[in-house]
Amino acid sequence: MSKEPSVRAFIALELKEPLRASLEKLQQRLHANLGGIRLVRPEAIHLTLRFLGPTRQDQLQALDAPLAAAARACPALEARIGGIGTFPERGRPHVLWVGVELEPAALELQRACEQAARDAGFAPEERPFRAHLTLGRWRDHATRPELPETDLGPTCLDSLVLFRSEQAKDGMVYTSLARFPLASA
């Protein structure tokens, strides 16, 4: 019996180019003080609503209709980008992130994505949702850096995307498998 091939996938809100440019400037400004960090390419930064991991073709198909419905039910969103930190919050840092302040409709959208994932056969996500944009990751032991106050202002989020994730030699490559526009305001 052959095992159905799977892809590594996740559901995210896509960022627009002006925000990506601002994030790249922030990364450049911070990089000198962040020894050993591997920065995420600006074009790869996104707001993950639900990580799926290995995903079979039947699961991808099962996600299509509920994600489309969730996107249609959610108006285009305004989010505020600011605050900077690391995961974990204590001990040696592994992830550098910038925060995302979301309006209630975005949290409803995230819950709908979680429900769509469960209905497609994924285990419930055990960690609470924390809206953030990953700027970089440390591979080795790093000391906790001093981080500046950061406020990149508001941004519009209007596209929910089901992404495929593939490892490449220079980092992860994300390919859109399905795109669902949010409702017009």
C-alpha positions as CSV (number, residue, x, y, z in Angstrom):
1,M,0.0,0.0,0.0
2,S,1.5,3.4,-1.0
3,K,1.4,6.3,1.4
4,E,-0.2,9.4,0.0
5,P,2.4,12.2,-0.4
6,S,2.0,15.2,1.9
7,V,3.2,18.8,1.8
8,R,4.1,21.0,4.7
9,A,1.4,23.7,4.9
10,F,0.1,26.6,7.0
11,I,-2.7,29.2,6.8
12,A,-1.6,32.9,7.0
13,L,-2.5,36.5,6.2
14,E,-0.3,37.9,3.5
15,L,1.6,41.1,4.0
16,K,1.7,44.0,1.5
17,E,4.9,45.4,0.1
18,P,5.1,48.7,2.0
19,L,5.1,46.7,5.3
20,R,7.7,44.2,4.0
21,A,10.0,47.1,3.1
22,S,9.5,48.5,6.7
23,L,10.3,45.1,8.2
24,E,13.4,44.8,6.1
25,K,14.6,48.2,7.3
26,L,13.9,47.1,10.9
27,Q,15.9,43.8,10.3
28,Q,18.8,45.8,8.9
29,R,18.8,48.2,11.9
30,L,18.7,45.3,14.4
31,H,21.1,42.9,12.7
32,A,24.4,44.3,14.1
33,N,23.2,43.7,17.7
34,L,21.8,40.3,17.1
35,G,24.8,38.0,16.8
36,G,24.2,34.6,15.3
37,I,20.6,35.3,14.1
38,R,19.4,34.0,10.7
39,L,17.0,36.7,9.4
40,V,13.8,35.7,7.6
41,R,13.7,37.0,4.0
42,P,11.3,39.9,3.9
43,E,9.3,38.3,1.1
44,A,8.7,35.3,3.4
45,I,7.4,37.1,6.4
46,H,3.7,36.5,7.0
47,L,1.1,36.3,9.8
48,T,0.5,32.7,10.5
49,L,-3.0,31.9,11.7
50,R,-2.7,28.1,11.8
51,F,0.4,25.9,11.2
52,L,-0.7,22.6,9.7
53,G,2.5,20.7,9.2
54,P,2.4,17.6,7.0
55,T,-0.8,17.8,5.0
56,R,-2.3,15.3,2.6
57,Q,-4.1,16.2,-0.6
58,D,-7.5,15.3,0.7
59,Q,-6.9,17.6,3.7
60,L,-5.9,20.5,1.4
61,Q,-9.2,19.9,-0.5
62,A,-11.2,19.8,2.7
63,L,-9.7,23.2,3.8
64,D,-10.8,25.0,0.6
65,A,-14.5,25.7,1.2
66,P,-14.2,26.5,4.9
67,L,-11.3,28.9,4.4
68,A,-13.1,30.6,1.5
69,A,-16.2,31.0,3.7
70,A,-14.1,32.4,6.6
71,A,-12.4,34.9,4.3
72,R,-15.8,36.0,2.8
73,A,-17.1,36.5,6.4
74,C,-14.1,38.7,7.5
75,P,-13.8,42.3,6.4
76,A,-10.4,43.5,5.3
77,L,-8.4,44.1,8.4
78,E,-6.3,46.9,9.8
79,A,-3.6,45.8,12.2
80,R,-1.0,47.8,14.1
81,I,2.6,46.5,13.8
82,G,4.8,47.2,16.8
83,G,6.5,45.9,19.9
84,I,9.4,43.6,19.5
85,G,10.4,40.5,21.5
86,T,11.7,37.0,21.6
87,F,10.4,33.5,22.1
88,P,10.7,32.0,24.6
89,E,10.2,35.0,26.9
90,R,12.8,33.7,29.4
91,G,16.1,32.0,28.9
92,R,18.0,31.8,25.7
93,P,16.0,33.3,22.7
94,H,15.2,31.2,19.7
95,V,12.9,33.6,17.7
96,L,12.9,37.3,17.2
97,W,9.4,38.7,16.5
98,V,7.5,42.0,16.0
99,G,4.0,42.2,17.4
100,V,0.7,42.5,15.6
101,E,-2.3,44.1,17.3
102,L,-5.4,42.7,15.7
103,E,-9.0,43.8,15.7
104,P,-11.7,41.3,16.9
105,A,-12.6,40.3,13.3
106,A,-9.1,38.9,12.8
107,L,-9.4,36.8,15.9
108,E,-12.7,35.4,14.6
109,L,-10.9,34.6,11.4
110,Q,-8.1,32.8,13.3
111,R,-10.7,30.7,15.2
112,A,-12.4,29.8,11.9
113,C,-9.0,28.7,10.5
114,E,-8.5,26.6,13.6
115,Q,-11.9,25.0,13.2
116,A,-11.3,24.3,9.5
117,A,-8.0,22.6,10.4
118,R,-9.7,20.4,13.0
119,D,-12.6,19.5,10.6
120,A,-9.9,18.5,8.0
121,G,-8.4,16.0,10.5
122,F,-5.7,18.1,12.2
123,A,-5.2,17.8,16.0
124,P,-6.2,20.9,17.9
125,E,-3.5,23.5,18.4
126,E,-2.5,23.4,22.0
127,R,-0.6,26.7,22.2
128,P,-2.6,29.9,22.4
129,F,-2.6,32.1,19.3
130,R,-0.1,35.0,19.6
131,A,-0.2,37.4,16.6
132,H,3.4,38.1,15.5
133,L,5.7,38.3,12.6
134,T,8.9,36.3,12.8
135,L,11.9,38.4,11.9
136,G,14.6,35.8,12.5
137,R,15.8,32.7,14.4
138,W,18.9,31.8,16.3
139,R,20.4,28.4,15.7
140,D,22.9,28.5,18.4
141,H,22.8,29.7,22.0
142,A,22.3,33.4,22.0
143,T,22.2,36.0,24.8
144,R,19.0,37.9,25.2
145,P,19.5,41.1,23.2
146,E,18.4,44.7,24.2
147,L,15.6,45.5,21.8
148,P,14.4,49.0,20.9
149,E,10.9,50.3,21.1
150,T,9.3,49.6,17.7
151,D,6.2,51.0,16.1
152,L,5.7,50.4,12.4
153,G,2.2,51.8,12.4
154,P,-1.0,50.4,10.8
155,T,-1.3,48.1,7.9
156,C,-4.1,46.6,5.8
157,L,-4.4,42.8,5.7
158,D,-6.9,41.6,3.0
159,S,-5.7,38.2,1.8
160,L,-5.9,34.8,3.5
161,V,-3.5,32.3,2.0
162,L,-3.0,28.5,2.3
163,F,0.8,28.2,1.8
164,R,3.1,25.3,1.0
165,S,6.4,25.4,2.9
166,E,9.6,23.9,1.5
167,Q,13.1,24.0,2.8
168,A,15.7,25.5,0.4
169,K,19.4,26.1,1.0
170,D,18.9,29.8,1.7
171,G,15.8,29.3,4.0
172,M,12.2,28.4,3.6
173,V,10.3,29.0,0.4
174,Y,6.5,29.6,0.7
175,T,4.2,28.9,-2.3
176,S,0.6,29.9,-2.4
177,L,-1.7,26.9,-2.8
178,A,-4.9,28.9,-2.5
179,R,-5.7,32.5,-2.0
180,F,-8.9,33.8,-0.4
181,P,-9.6,37.6,-0.5
182,L,-11.2,39.0,2.6
183,A,-14.5,40.8,2.2
184,S,-14.4,44.4,1.0
185,A,-15.0,47.0,3.6
